[in-house]
């Protein structure tokens, strides 16, 4: 199962990234565990300097921006 983590403090960008990830998972019809991490200590511990950040299976894929649904689909297919 794919594990997707969205790290951010709950701002508008973080919410948009979460929505884009959910749409990408739905479009691909895959089973994925999507987790929102809003705890500041956990975000810092992960080494994230800019939010929102997107981790797929423990690998940092984007930081400080909101990728579009198509870009997330491409990342999930890799």
Secondary structure in CASP SS format (residue, H / E / C, confidence):
PFRMAT SS
TARGET T0000
AUTHOR 0000-0000-0000
METHOD secondary structure of the structure
MODEL  1
X C 1.00
X E 1.00
X E 1.00
X E 1.00
X E 1.00
X E 1.00
X E 1.00
X C 1.00
X C 1.00
X C 1.00
X C 1.00
X H 1.00
X H 1.00
X H 1.00
X H 1.00
X H 1.00
X H 1.00
X H 1.00
X H 1.00
X H 1.00
X H 1.00
X H 1.00
X H 1.00
X H 1.00
X H 1.00
X H 1.00
X H 1.00
X H 1.00
X C 1.00
X C 1.00
X C 1.00
X E 1.00
X E 1.00
X E 1.00
X E 1.00
X E 1.00
X E 1.00
X C 1.00
X C 1.00
X H 1.00
X H 1.00
X H 1.00
X H 1.00
X H 1.00
X H 1.00
X C 1.00
X C 1.00
X C 1.00
X C 1.00
X C 1.00
X C 1.00
X C 1.00
X E 1.00
X E 1.00
X E 1.00
X E 1.00
X C 1.00
X C 1.00
X E 1.00
X E 1.00
X E 1.00
X E 1.00
X E 1.00
X C 1.00
X C 1.00
X C 1.00
X C 1.00
X C 1.00
X H 1.00
X H 1.00
X H 1.00
X H 1.00
X H 1.00
X H 1.00
X H 1.00
X H 1.00
X H 1.00
X C 1.00
END
